[in-house]
């Protein structure tokens, strides 16, 4: 380790992929921004560009609710399971204040009628298993950054945990709550609440409440139900005179309801993935926006009535105009189903590839934290019906160049045999996407357990080779061959060799780094095969236990083979001596090899927590170890090569220099290891890219831009001189919020100095002539006691401003007058 440099701790950081559909999104007052809870962050998206402008970071646990501040629509409240309420300036991404409640906050509401308080769902006695209550939390006024909020008032007892089960109506005059088969309405002025039960339609309670919405102007409550009906309640301020009418379009449960800003329309959505717009007052008239993707989980309307949005089960937000035209789509990492294919890296786009929508593979950018595109593998219409067995993509792998993609899809019905298909996709340079080349029906008689490509070095020639292992006790070798005829020139894949070993199930396969050796595991035995002749070369069977994972070492450790067993052993074999080099008892769930170094990462599970060990196969001692990486099991992991190697001075961090390790937790959160969070890595210039697109150019901005353009043009023709502070100082002043800037007297000198043009290099002859001119001026003006500084000659003044602009030649009298002006002292500016 380098002396004098403190080591930086490696920590687990969230790198994106969190759910953006967990809670109902919130529009800004002018509809320019869309805010949504995402894990322990609050993300601010631009509705025009779909880009994430800010990530509001400060909560230590899951964010459970967000609401605009009723007193200031440029501010946002957020609640979390960490027991805090945070107030943000979301346009600048600044945390203003934190209110400590010390209760788990499960949902958040704000009312225009009570600007001094906010409302939240809190567990009774702070126990999650107990009843839930709607509480009013008084926010004290204080100048401190962190304030305790202990003044809580009970509003409703025994409420539902879902935030969609509570709504405030008619500018905060009353609040409505639904649970099971009962609607309750609480009036704040009367301090009374009324209950309106529904009769049980059947034993399953098909007409139970699912959500509620209140009209913003009138006394009308809309409720959604499990049977797909929508009921409109009126006259509920008199318990005996209430009425309701029913509307029915959804064939399944109504997932969410919301009124438009003026109450002219009612929007509803459900599992059908259709946004229904009901005309208030004439509910028989309705409009539809179909085929939005996954099931609709939340609906939000902007305060100005310009936009609506729907959040879907596939972690997507669709922004819709008031005329029901889709204007933008914000797609997060698709979640909600099991990740069966594992984590892969596309060698071409450097995107993370894994299961996406049903029957698709999603390509996800780790740098921008957004989905690039979906590849339809199954090519069948997905039917939204619970219990129906759909065709799923279960395996996928790329070759080393990204020219081929192999996918395996299967469907297993309750009364039907296993339907198995393997598809091989070729990358098309013209369309910049993968095109289906070969479809193989029933490649194995049972499920395919693993597949891998042979990495053939450029010095060796031979056809592309793919190996698949199956639970039918066979492994098969597929090669790429010519399939041309008189009509076309093409290639296709066919089976070249079938291998087996003692009728044992083939569970894993892996090629060595140079492609000269193939390892196939048959239950508890590892076999080594020669790819040139497909002869069996060697077998390893110690210690006993079914092989869970196989991996060859890389670079200087390529002579080692690693294997993990289901009975908790990690073993390393030497391929040159064919003996067991070392073994240790570790319950390794995920084993991942770094493609750019000798490092290997092993995730072990013990008592519901996961630990990480990083080691090299030639040394049994770990290079790095971190306990309690996450709660629960790590599902998948992947080393992603860095574009530029990191500079770490600590020996403990050397395994992070060339590649970055990502892993997927049990809750499907995408995590990574680093010394700083993603937000800290963003430079100020990158944070301003999206913001500057929407900011109109002021006259000062135009003037400053022209000055920069002149400097650029000058530097292209002559040797460019860097500005020491100018651009950085001006950017800091322009992009820092005014209320956090220091006083003007402190900034004035720094700002004026940054605008001065730096002195250019001058020749000896020009400097001598300049000194002679100064001596003549001093003789003419002896009575002056002001010290003069040498100035540049006329030719250099022209170069400093622009190489294209030609200044008029000055006479001697004009030059003397200019000298007098230069003597004036501007030191008074420092006192301003």
Secondary structure, 3 states (H helix, E strand, C coil): CCCCCCCCCCEEEECCCCCCCCCCCEECCCCCEEEEEECCEEEEEECCCCCEEEEEECCCCCEEEEEEECCEEEEEEEEECCCEEEEEECCCCEEEEEEECCCCEEEEEEECCEEEEEEEEEEHHHCCCCCEEEEEEECCCCCCCEEECCCEEEEEECCCCCHHHEEEECCCCEEEEEECCEEEEEECCCCEEEEEECCCCCCCCCCCEEEEEECCCCCCEEEEECCCEEEEEECCCCCCCCEEEEEECCCCCEEEEEECCCCCEEEEEECCCCEEEEECCCCCCEEEECCCCCCEEEEEECCCCCEEEEEECCCEEEEEECCCCEEEEEECCCCCCCCCCCCEECCCCCCEEEECCCCEEEEEECCCCEEEEEEECCCCCCCCCCCCCCCEEEEEEECCCCCEEEEEEEECCCCCCCEEEEEEEEEECCCCEEEEEEEEECCCCCCEEEEEECCCCCCCCCCCEEEEEECCCCEEEEEEEECCCCCCCCEEEEEEEEECCCCCCEEEEEECCCCCCEEEEECCEEEEECCCCCCEEEEECCCCCCEEEEEECCHHHCCEEEEEECCCCEEEEECCCCEEEEEECCCEEEEEECCCCCEEEEEEEECCEEEEEEEECCEEEEEEEEEEEEECCCCEEEEEECCCCCCCCCHHHHHHCCEEEEEECCCCCEEEEECCCHHHHCCHHHHHHHHHHHCCCCHHHHHHHHHHHHHHHHHHHCCCCCCCCHHHHHHHHHHCCHHHCCCHHHHHHHHHHHHCCCCCCCCHHHHHHHHHHHHHHHHHCCCCCCCCCCCCCHHHHHHHHCCCCCCCCCCHHHHHHHHHHHCCCCHHHHHC
